[in-house]
Amino acid sequence: MTYLKAGEIAMELNKDGQLIPCDGLSAKRYLKMERSTPYVFKYRLNRNYKLLQKYFSLLNEVYDAQEFWTNKDGFRAHTLLKIGHSTRYINPLEGKYVEVPNTISFEGCTEHEFKEVYQKTLTYLMETYCFGEELFNKLRLYE
């Protein structure tokens, strides 16, 4: 399912290389566009919103089962760093490197990249936080 903001139209390339609306809402918006008027489009691949929800559910499941982290945002950032979804910068004031987690936003992470983040996160969390069989069995449902 496509989640569109105001003014957005979801399009797909058909076999002839033509852009066509790929859902009912997009078709309605497409038909309302003025003909013979130039438009500028910014394209991005549609992301799987359900997988994003599943990702946060996975993180919450482990966060609630562990006793080390007191902040969910810190836990999520640490997880992204541990799986290597980060960028290394040099701090010019100290001359030392610092790792910063990369975004998983729809605009900053492709669907392919996010699927890799999801899989690496699942593997890391299972290897690091599954001390008991109950949590291990719960996380198996996220595979």
C-alpha positions as CSV (number, residue, x, y, z in Angstrom):
1,M,0.0,0.0,0.0
2,T,1.2,3.5,-0.8
3,Y,1.1,6.3,1.7
4,L,0.9,9.6,-0.1
5,K,1.2,13.1,1.3
6,A,-0.7,16.0,-0.2
7,G,0.5,16.7,-3.8
8,E,2.2,13.3,-4.2
9,I,1.4,10.8,-6.9
10,A,2.7,7.2,-7.0
11,M,3.8,6.3,-10.5
12,E,5.3,3.2,-12.1
13,L,7.1,2.6,-15.4
14,N,5.0,0.3,-17.6
15,K,6.6,-2.1,-20.1
16,D,6.7,0.6,-22.7
17,G,8.6,2.9,-20.5
18,Q,5.7,5.3,-19.8
19,L,5.0,6.6,-16.3
20,I,1.5,5.7,-15.2
21,P,-0.3,6.1,-11.8
22,C,-0.1,2.9,-9.8
23,D,-3.1,3.4,-7.5
24,G,-6.6,5.0,-7.4
25,L,-5.6,8.1,-5.5
26,S,-2.7,8.7,-7.7
27,A,-4.9,8.3,-10.8
28,K,-7.3,10.9,-9.5
29,R,-4.6,13.4,-8.8
30,Y,-3.0,12.7,-12.2
31,L,-6.3,13.4,-14.0
32,K,-6.5,16.8,-12.2
33,M,-3.1,17.9,-13.5
34,E,-3.3,20.6,-16.1
35,R,-2.3,19.4,-19.5
36,S,0.5,21.2,-21.5
37,T,1.9,22.5,-18.3
38,P,5.5,21.6,-17.3
39,Y,5.9,19.9,-13.9
40,V,9.1,19.2,-12.0
41,F,9.2,15.8,-10.2
42,K,11.5,14.4,-7.5
43,Y,11.4,10.7,-7.6
44,R,12.0,8.2,-4.8
45,L,11.3,4.5,-4.5
46,N,8.3,3.6,-2.3
47,R,9.2,2.1,1.0
48,N,7.5,-0.8,2.8
49,Y,5.8,0.9,5.7
50,K,4.8,-2.4,7.3
51,L,8.5,-3.4,7.5
52,L,9.3,-0.1,9.2
53,Q,6.6,-0.8,11.8
54,K,7.9,-4.3,12.2
55,Y,11.4,-2.9,12.7
56,F,10.3,-0.6,15.6
57,S,8.2,-3.4,17.1
58,L,11.3,-5.6,17.1
59,L,13.4,-2.9,18.8
60,N,10.7,-2.3,21.4
61,E,10.4,-6.1,22.1
62,V,14.1,-6.3,22.9
63,Y,14.2,-2.9,24.7
64,D,11.4,-4.0,27.0
65,A,13.1,-7.3,27.8
66,Q,16.6,-6.0,28.6
67,E,17.8,-4.1,31.7
68,F,20.8,-2.2,30.4
69,W,19.4,0.7,28.4
70,T,17.3,3.4,30.1
71,N,16.6,5.3,26.8
72,K,15.0,3.9,23.7
73,D,16.6,6.4,21.4
74,G,20.0,5.6,22.7
75,F,19.3,1.9,22.4
76,R,18.2,2.4,18.7
77,A,21.2,4.5,17.9
78,H,23.6,2.0,19.6
79,T,22.0,-0.8,17.6
80,L,22.5,1.1,14.3
81,L,26.2,1.7,15.2
82,K,26.7,-1.9,16.1
83,I,25.4,-3.2,12.7
84,G,27.5,-0.6,10.9
85,H,24.7,1.6,9.6
86,S,26.7,4.7,10.5
87,T,29.2,7.3,9.1
88,R,32.6,8.1,10.6
89,Y,33.5,11.7,11.0
90,I,36.5,13.4,12.5
91,N,35.8,15.8,15.3
92,P,38.0,18.8,14.4
93,L,38.1,20.1,17.9
94,E,39.5,16.9,19.4
95,G,41.1,15.3,16.3
96,K,39.3,12.0,17.1
97,Y,36.8,10.0,15.0
98,V,33.2,9.8,16.0
99,E,30.6,7.4,14.6
100,V,27.1,8.8,13.9
101,P,24.2,6.5,13.1
102,N,22.7,6.9,9.6
103,T,19.1,7.7,9.1
104,I,16.5,5.1,8.3
105,S,14.0,7.7,7.1
106,F,12.2,7.1,3.8
107,E,14.1,9.9,2.2
108,G,17.6,8.9,3.5
109,C,17.5,5.1,3.1
110,T,16.4,3.0,0.1
111,E,14.1,0.0,0.5
112,H,17.1,-2.3,-0.3
113,E,19.3,-0.6,2.3
114,F,16.5,-0.8,4.9
115,K,15.9,-4.5,4.3
116,E,19.6,-5.0,5.0
117,V,19.3,-2.8,8.2
118,Y,16.4,-4.9,9.3
119,Q,18.1,-8.2,8.8
120,K,21.4,-7.0,10.5
121,T,19.4,-5.6,13.4
122,L,17.5,-8.8,13.9
123,T,20.7,-10.9,13.8
124,Y,22.5,-8.5,16.2
125,L,19.6,-8.4,18.7
126,M,19.2,-12.2,18.7
127,E,23.0,-12.7,19.2
128,T,23.3,-10.0,21.9
129,Y,20.1,-10.0,23.9
130,C,18.6,-13.4,23.7
131,F,19.6,-14.8,27.1
132,G,16.4,-16.7,27.5
133,E,14.3,-19.0,25.4
134,E,11.2,-16.9,25.7
135,L,12.7,-13.8,24.0
136,F,14.5,-16.0,21.4
137,N,11.2,-17.5,20.4
138,K,9.5,-14.1,20.2
139,L,12.3,-12.8,18.0
140,R,12.1,-15.8,15.7
141,L,8.7,-14.4,14.7
142,Y,10.5,-11.4,13.2
143,E,12.4,-13.5,10.7
